[in-house]
């Protein structure tokens, strides 16, 4: 049977806004993410602004990056922010113990990051150190970045050359507290969170801070339940969860040259995000029926073996059409759960895991994932429209998955955008969009597709996979017929 997608255009007050922060990113002090990715230093021949690559900034602005999480990840719970402020030649060097054991010279610190966010027009999301830091240290960081009053931290910031505060809104209270963030139990972490959050709250800044609790790994529902039960709601604005589309932690498989079975399994792991988000949200509903607290998926994406010849601790991997399918499908899931998922951060932005940008000396390439993020930016802060997909199967052996995923929104100008993915690597899908009886005169679209799941952009061939004008759409009265090629992501604009 043909796939149909019903879009509910009635637009009731119950339809949530798709927070633009669902389209956020993550940059850790890991491998070539910061150094050699964002930051080349102001003496580099590569065109830069205060050491940050201009080409990278322009590409991320074009993609409409709404927020960037930093400095980790696992690194965050080893990071002492005062090491990274003041004259660069006086900053202490440390060993990056989680990621390759390399020297971290602290040349990229708080000012560099927050100024970068200003350049990008993106909201910073700073992850604090709970694992090996102190309450005072994190409270000081909030004051340093957010206070305009007379106090030691504000004075220190001014002495370091920044007069006005940056007013950071988003703060992570540790990271993966169940693992690299301190191997804590949920009960113990909930108590730690209460303490940290109490003192961070007195920021004296103009911005009311948004505190995100370090969340569950995948389906650890007990973690979410314990946090929701034990943390008073006036102390918390968000609860995190992390889920990677990884085949098996000990056998991740290559980023390119993977088998059909590995592709299928990656799609299975990707689609798990839907049940994870549904079940974590259901637990949150029990304690917070008005949905005041956000579910923040602050790490997600594909994770494979590193590229041959690269440092295993640097997590450098290529990015293919498989990653484009992870991105399109996952972003549809987030859009459809916009009532509770109000921030998500793809891991990670440049040269690490599922990156949107890869760099090599002065060269930069945009990955298939970049194009999906750019195509989907039309959903940022638009009103979500509920969709129902009657699906066709993508089968592999005895197993099957739904081939098509969809999400839709209406922007402030009344334009309806529909994003569709077809993860089937061999079969095209002909889809009828039922539009609640409404008709649209002007329907246009963009597409990202390529012949093989493993197709990617390389420094020798940077434009192999690129978004293009979509021609597979026909308006038939008050219905729209769409032909999605195998492995494709399409975004339509209906006017
Ligand atoms: O994104 C890489 C790592 O994955 C992060 O540092 C950590 O939080 C997670 O385990």
Boltz pocket constraint, residues with backbone or C-beta under 6 A from the ligand:
constraints:
  - pocket:
      binder: B
      contacts: [[A, 28], [A, 72], [A, 73], [A, 74], [A, 75], [A, 175], [A, 176], [A, 299], [A, 347], [A, 348], [A, 353]]
      max_distance: 6.0
